[in-house]
Amino acid sequence: MKRISFVLLSLVLIFTLTSCNTKEEVRTLRIYNWQDYIDDGTMEEGATSMLDDFAEYYYETYGEKIEVIYDTFETNESMFNTLKTGKTTYDLVCPSEYMIMRMIKADMLIPFEEGATPTYDKYASKYIQNLFKNTPVSNGGSMADYAKGYMWGTVGLVYDPEYVTEEEITTWEIMWNPKYKGMVSSKDSIRDTYIPGVMHVYLDELEALRADYLNGDITSNEYTAKINEIMNRCDDETLDKVLDHLQDLKSNLFGFEVDSGKTDIVNGKIRIQLAWSGDAVYSMSLAEEEDDKILAFSVPQEGSNIWFDGWVMPKGADTVLAQMFVDYVSRPENAVRNMNMVGYTSAIAGQEVFDEISDWYDESVELEDGSFDTTDLIPYDLNYFFEGTLDEDCDGIIYTSSLSGQLYTQYPDLGTVERCAIMQDFGVQNNKVIEMWASVKAVNLPIWVTIGFFVIVAGIFALVIVYTVFNKRKFRKNKR
């Protein structure tokens, strides 16, 4: 009986082990991205998400199942703090440019392998790729070693042309203009609001710099480099000056906002809004669809920020799956899907992307003979962005009636990007910048309110003393 039981137990163990060995193993790809920042399949009924499509592509290509776990964050800082705890690990994360710099400095990232993302290398805009290559990082390399571009854009001003002229909106100075008191909003973000602040402080220097560039005294590269240096100044003297000017600005604002400005500019609560280009496109589309109202966008002539979000691999990542996913979303047709979903501009070029934006924005009319009528339209040249990724018969030009509309907002012209620079991580000055911003955001009460407050406090204090003395005397009397 014991021998039979032993045999049965052995058979059960062998069957169990065999079952475990034949069970298909599933690899996991963990992605950490911004909220609402990828095609999740919700745009059309029955559509699939980019994540599910990648898993299916991987299975069809390699015969292995993978699971994609996708989490989202709200700010660069919350993402950074989550990774620093070490409690949660990810294979792929999509931070902004300054946070990528900070993560490299903190030795948190793994560089991409050369040749591991051939689709990205082929179709990512050469302009974006050069931007990455020309951005140095703390360890002596460049941004291109550690990040692949995902979305990009500029920071500028959305405005209502019925109330604001094109001439007025060409400068950041309009935000301080008392004519628009209570009609301007700014971002509740030190990095974004710092831009008009520092541009305001060094206005004279920037105007002289622009004149030198327009006169041909300096090259476009020298011009961009100098704007980069000015925009990233955060020494103590600069911070003191920016603080003073931002406090003045606050008194002229409708307020600081995180997300409400996108609709405030549409419903008329404000006439001017500091905005990221992607949010600007949202506002412009919403205004046109709901109210048949035309909004416009301007990147002031002093200069501004060109930003980007890029894919990076934290240490401990499954680099094989991570790099495959980056290459997959870098296909032009997938870039179009993501652009349609999130409303921001992809770092990927290619004929499919150009055709899509031509469908959106080209206003030329096809005639019976197959030619196009471009009368009174402006030829908008986008070859700086699409260079080397278009079909031979495509000239890279879109015909438009506006140089401040959605096309310009998503794809600024070459002259605009030449006066835009990457905002660096504040580095050792970060705490001082945060303190400066806290001072800007502090509530400044009128003097009469302050005096009244101290009078009330003093009165309460006096009543407490009287009450205490009276009770002590009463206690002593009762004791006697």
N, C-alpha and C positions, 0 to 999 in steps of 0.2 A: 504493500500500500504506500509506504514511504517512497519507494522507488518510482511508482506511478506518479505520485504528487510531484516529485522532483522533475520528472520528465515533462509533465504538463507545465510546470513553472518555467522550465528552460525554454519550451516552445513559445510561451507567452512573451518572455524576454526577447527572444530572437525576433518574433513578429513585431514587437514594439520598436526595437532598434532598427529593423528593416524599414518600417513605416517612417521613422524619423529621418532615415538617410534618403529615402525616396521623395520626401516632401520638398517641394520646390522652394528654394530660398529666395527671398525678395529683398533687394537692396532699397535703401531709402535715400531720397534727395530732399534735404531740408532747406527751404528758401525763406528768407526774411526780407520783406519788401514793404514799401509804403502802402497805405490803404488805397484801394481803388486805383491800382497802378499797373494792371495787366488785364488782358481779355479773359474775363471769367465766364464767358459763355452766356451772359444774361442779356445781351443786346437783341437777340432774336430767339424766338421759341424753337426749341430743339437743337440749338447750337451747342457746341462743346467748348470747354475752356482750353486755353493754351497749355495748362498743366496736364490735363487728360490727354491732349493730343501729343504732347511730348512723351508721355508714358507709353502711348500706343506706338509712336514712331520708334522708340527704343526697343520695344518688344518685337516689332516687325523686322528691325534691323539686326538685332543681336539675339533674339530668341529668349530673352530674359525679362522677367517682370520686375518693375520698379514701382515704388510708392513715393509720390511727391507730397510732402508735408509743407504746407504754405501758411506762414504766420505773417502778421502785419504790425507795423509800428506807426506812431504818429509824429515823432520828431527824431532828428538825428541823435539828440542827446539821450533820449530814452532807449534807443537802439544800442548806443555805445555802452550805457550803463548795464543793460541786459547782458551783453557779451562779456563785459568786464567781470561780472559775478562768476562766470564759468559754470553756472548751473544749467545753462541751455547752450547747445552747440548748433551751428548751422554750417551748411556747405557753401551757401551763396547768399550774399547780402547786397543791398543796393543803396548805399549812403550817398550824400552829396559831396562835392569836391573838397570842401574844407575838412569834413569829417574823415574822408579817405586819408588826407594828409595827417590828421591826428592819429588815426589807426596805424598808419605806417610808422609814425614816430614812436608809438607804443608797442611796436613789434608784434602786431596782432594779425598780420596778413601774410598770405603765401603768394608769391608772384605767379603769373600765368606762364605756362610753358610755351616756348617759341613754336609756332605752327600748330598749336592745339585748337585754334579757332579760325580755320581758313575762310569760313563764310563771313565772319566779322571782318577779317583782314581785307576781303575783297569788296564788301559792300558798305562798310562803315565809311561815312564821309571822310575824305582825306583831310578836310579842314579840322574836323573833330579829332581825328587821329594825331594830326600835328599839334593840336592844342594840348593833348595828353603828353605827347613826346617832349614838348617844350615847357612842361610844368615840372620843375625839379622838386624832389622830396628830400626828407631829412637824411636818408641813408646814402645819398649821392646818386641815386637812380632817378627815374622819372615816373610820372603818374601812369604812363603807358605800361610799365612793368607790372603794375598791381591792379589796374582797373580797365574795364572795357565799357565804353559809353552806352548808355541806355536812352535817356531823354536829356534834352538840353533846352536852353532858352535864355532870355534876357530879363532884366528888371527895368520897368519903365512906368509911364503914367497913362492909365486909361482916362479918357475925357469925353465930355459931351460937347461936340462941335457947335451945338446951338448956343452954348453959353461961353465957350472958351475958344479963342482964336488959335490958328496954327502957329502964329508968331509967338504968342505967350507961352505955349506949351513946349517950346524948344529948349527951355531951361528949367533946371530944378528950382530956380528962384520963385517960380509961380507958387510953390507950396507955402512960401512966407508972405505972399501978396495979400494985403488986407482986403483987397477987392473980393477975395474968395474965402474970407473968414467963415469958418463953420461949414465949408463946402468941400473940404479936402480930408481924405483919410489916409493914414499911413499904417504900415504893418506893425503888429505887436511883436516885433522881432528886432533885436539889436542889430543883427547882421544886415537886414534889409533897410532899416531906417538909418543906419550908420552911413549908407551910401549918399543920400542927399545931404546928410549932415557934413560929411567930410568934403563933399563937392562944394558946398556952400562956404565952408571955411577957406578953401583954396581956390575960390572962383577966379580971382585975378590971374593966378598962376596957370590955371587951366585955359583961360581965354587966350593968354599969350602963347601957350603951347599949341592950341588949335590954329592960331594965326601962322605960327611957324610951319605947321604941317600943310596948311592950305597954300602957303607961299612956296612950298617945296624946299624949305630949309632943313627939314628932317624927313626921314623915311617913314613909311607906315609902321614898320617894326619898331623904330625908335619912339614913335608916337604912342603906340600901344604899351610899350614897356614903361614909358614915363607915367601914363595914366595908371598903370598897374601899381607903380611905386606910390603915387599920390593917394590912390584909393585905399591902399593898405597901411597907410601911416596910422600908428596907434601909440605913439610916444606920449609921455605925460602932458606935454604942452598941447599936442593935438587933441587929446582927450578932454582937457579943460575947455578948449575952444569949442569942440563939438558939443560938449555938455551945455554951454551957454546958448548956442544956436538951436539946439534941439528943444531946450526949455522955451525959447521964444517960439519955435515952431508949434509946440504943443498948444499954446494959447490961440493959434490960428486954425487948429484942426477941428474937424467934426469928432475925431477920436482915433484911437488905435484899434485895429481889428485883426482877427485871425482869418476868418472866412466870410464874414457877413458883408464885406466890401464888394464881393462879386455881385450881390443882388442890390446893395445900396446904390450903386452907380446906375443900375437899370431902373429902379423905381424912383429915382430923382432925389433921394436923401442927400446925395453928394454929387458933385460935378467932376471931381478929379480924384483918382485913386491910385496910390502906389501899388503896383501889382507885378506878379510874375507873369510872363508872357502866356503861359498855359491858362491861367485864371482869366487873363484878359480876353483870350479867345472865347472862353465860356461866357463871359459877360456880354461880349459883342454878339455872339450867336443868340443868347437868350433875349437880348434887347430887340434884335431884328425879328425873331420868331414871335415873341409875345406882344410887342408894342410897335412893330414896324419902325423901330428907332435905330438910328445909326450912331454907334460909338466909334471912337478912334483910339489909336495907341501911338505913343511917342517915346523914343529913347533920347533923352535930352543931350544936347550937343556937347556938354562938358565931359560926358562919358558915363559909363554905368558898368554893371556887373554882368558878365556872361557866366551862367551857372550850368552845371551838368550833374546828373546822377549816374553812377556807374556800378557795374557788377564787380564785387571783390570776393575773395575766398579767405575766410578766417582760418587761422591755424587749426589743424585737425580735420579740415574739410576733406570730403571725397572729391578730389580735384578732377578725376576722370568724368564723373557725372556732372559736376559743376560746369566744367568747360564745355561739355556737350550741350548743356542747356543754353548757355550763353550763345553758342554757335547756332542753335536752333532758333532762338528768338531773334537772331540777327538776319534771318532770311527776310528779304524785302517784303514778301507777302505777309509774313508774321508781324513785321514792323507796321504795316498798314493796319492790321487787325488791332494792334495795341494802340495805335494813334486814334483810330476810330472810337475805341473804348474809353480812353482816359483823356483825350483832348490835348495832350501835350505833343511835342515834336520829337520824333525819334532821331537818334544819332545815325541811323541807317539811311543810306541813299539808295540808288538803284532805280531802274526804269519803272518798276511797279509803284514805287513811292512817288516818283515824278508824275506818272500818269494819274495817280489818285489826287494829288494836289492840283493838277491841271483840271480834272473834273470839278474840283471844288471851286477853283478861283479864276480860271482862264475865261475871259469875257469876250473873246473873239467869236465871230459868227461864221459858220461854214456856209459858203455860197454853193450854187448849183453846180459850178464847174469844179468843185472840190477844193478851191482856194478859200482863204479866210479873210474876212473883213476886219481889219484892226484899226479902223478910223477912230481917231480921238482917244485911242488906248495907249498906255505906256508899256514899252517892252521891259519886262522885269527879269534881269539876268541872274540865274541861280547857279551858274557854272562853278562858282567858288565852292559851293557845297556838294554838287553832284558830279564834280570832275572825275572822269575815269570810270563812271558806273552806269552811263547811259548808252543806249544804242547809237550807232554811228549816224543815223538820220535824224537824231533828236538834237535840237540846238540849245536845250536847257533854258529856254525863254518862255515866260508866261505873260500874257497881255492882260493888264489890269487898268482900272480907272482910278485907283486910289493907291497912294504910297503910305497910307496910314491905316489901312484896313487889316483884315485877318491874315492875308497873305504876308504882309510886312511883319505882322506880329509873330507869326510862326517861323518865317524865314526872313530875318532882317537882311537888308542889302549889305554889300561888302563895306561900304562906307560906315555903316552903323557898327558892324562887328569890329572894325578896326579901332573904334573908340571905346570898346568894351574890354574889361579885364577880369581875370579870375580873382575872387576875394580869397585871401589866404586865411589859414587858421591864425588866430590872434596870438597863439603861443604863450610866452611868459607874461604877456600883458592881458591874458584872458580874464583874470580875476578883476583887474582894474577896469576893463571894459564892462564887465558885469556890474560892478559897483557904479560906474557912470550911468549905465542904463537904469539901474534902480533909482538913482537920483532923478532921472528924467521922468520916470513913471510915478514918483512919489506925489502924493496929493499936496498941492500948494494952497493952503487956506488963506483967505483974505485976512488982513491984519486985525480988523474988528472982530472976526470970528476967533482968532487966536487970543486976543485980549479978553473977550467974553468967556472963553473956555477957562482961562486961568482965574478969572474973577469967580466963576462958578465953583471951580475946584477949591479955591481959597475959602469961599463961603462954606462949602461942605466940611472942609477941614476944621473951620472955626466952630461949627455946630457940633462936630464930633467931640472937640475939646470941652465945650460947655456941657454937653450931655454927660461926658465922662466925669467931670468935676462934680456935677450935681448928684450923680449916682453914688459917688464916693462919700459925699457928705450925708446923703440919706442913709447909707449903709452904717456909717459911724453913729448916726443918731439912733437908729434902731438897735444898734449893739449896746448903747448906753442904757 
